[in-house]
Amino acid sequence: MPIEITDIERLAQILARSGVDTIEIEEPGLTLKLVVDTAARIAAPATPAAPTTDHFVTAKADVAGHFLAAHPWQDKPFVAPGERIEAGAIVGLVKIGLLYAPVVAPTAGTVDAVIGETGAMVGYGTPIVRIRPFN
């Protein structure tokens, strides 16, 4: 029985709430491994923040695996800070075994920062690229 993307999203949410960082499900012809970032967050003391007009959108990993900023056959990364991109542009890859899943820009804009570190393990929903949308 195939696993639907909504099932994967629900499992990732359960993992995040439970504090468990990894689950692996294996059935004949099907393997699913979810890795969720459960690192402890340190709260900063509350201070009044200056009003800001900065608005960012984040391209996130849709699957768990190892992040690649460039295609394995290319030296140049998919995107760099300051680069203008269109919605749906590939901003990186997540390597899952022998497969590569694209990380796509959810909106058109200018790349503010590449957050993902090449070779790092990422989980479902891990921020990869921060984008400043066109106004």
C-alpha positions in Angstrom: 0.0 0.0 0.0 1.6 3.3 -1.0 2.1 6.0 1.6 0.5 9.3 0.8 2.2 12.7 1.3 -0.4 13.6 3.9 0.5 10.5 5.9 4.2 11.5 5.8 3.3 15.1 6.9 1.2 13.7 9.8 4.0 11.3 10.9 6.5 14.2 10.8 4.2 16.3 13.0 3.8 13.4 15.5 7.6 13.0 15.6 8.2 16.7 16.2 5.7 16.8 19.0 7.0 13.6 20.7 10.6 14.6 20.7 11.6 11.5 18.6 14.0 12.4 15.9 13.8 9.4 13.5 11.4 6.7 12.4 12.0 4.1 9.8 9.2 1.9 8.4 10.0 -1.1 6.2 7.6 -3.3 4.3 8.2 -5.5 1.3 8.9 -3.0 -1.6 8.6 0.0 0.7 11.0 1.8 3.0 10.3 5.2 4.6 12.7 7.0 6.9 11.7 10.3 8.5 14.3 12.5 10.3 13.0 15.5 12.2 15.2 18.3 13.8 14.5 18.0 17.5 17.5 20.0 18.7 16.8 22.0 21.9 15.8 25.6 21.3 17.2 28.2 23.6 14.8 31.0 24.4 16.2 34.5 24.4 15.0 37.0 27.0 12.1 39.0 25.7 13.1 42.4 24.5 11.1 44.9 22.5 11.8 44.4 18.9 12.1 47.2 16.4 9.4 47.1 13.8 10.6 45.5 10.6 9.3 45.4 7.1 11.4 42.4 6.1 9.3 39.5 4.9 10.9 36.2 3.9 9.6 33.0 2.5 11.6 29.8 3.1 12.1 26.9 0.7 12.0 23.7 2.8 12.9 20.1 2.3 10.0 17.8 1.4 11.9 14.6 2.4 14.6 13.5 4.7 18.1 12.9 3.3 21.4 14.7 2.7 21.2 18.3 1.3 23.2 19.2 -1.9 23.5 22.8 -2.9 24.7 21.8 -6.4 24.0 18.9 -8.8 26.6 16.1 -8.3 27.9 16.7 -11.8 28.2 20.4 -11.5 30.4 22.7 -9.4 28.1 25.7 -9.5 25.3 25.7 -6.8 21.7 26.0 -7.9 21.3 29.4 -6.2 23.4 32.0 -4.5 22.5 35.0 -2.2 21.4 38.0 -4.2 20.2 35.9 -7.2 16.8 36.4 -8.6 14.7 33.3 -8.9 11.2 32.3 -10.1 8.6 30.3 -8.2 9.3 26.6 -8.8 13.0 27.1 -9.4 15.2 24.3 -8.0 17.2 25.7 -5.1 18.9 22.4 -4.0 18.6 18.7 -3.9 18.0 16.2 -1.1 19.8 12.9 -1.7 17.9 9.8 -0.5 20.0 6.7 -1.3 20.4 6.8 -5.1 17.5 9.3 -5.6 17.6 13.1 -5.7 14.5 15.1 -4.7 14.4 18.7 -5.7 13.9 21.5 -3.2 11.9 24.2 -5.0 11.3 27.9 -4.4 7.7 28.4 -3.2 7.7 32.0 -4.6 9.6 34.3 -7.0 12.1 36.6 -5.3 15.7 37.2 -4.4 17.7 34.6 -2.6 18.6 36.1 0.8 20.5 33.1 2.2 21.2 29.5 1.6 20.6 28.0 5.1 21.2 24.4 4.2 24.7 23.1 4.6 25.9 20.8 1.8 26.2 17.2 2.9 24.1 17.8 6.1 21.3 15.5 7.0 17.9 17.3 6.7 14.5 16.3 7.7 11.0 17.0 6.4 10.4 20.7 6.7 14.0 21.7 7.3 14.6 25.3 6.0 17.0 25.2 3.0 16.8 28.7 1.3 15.5 32.0 2.6 13.8 34.1 -0.2 12.8 37.8 -0.2 9.7 37.8 -2.4 9.3 40.4 -5.1 6.9 43.2 -4.0 
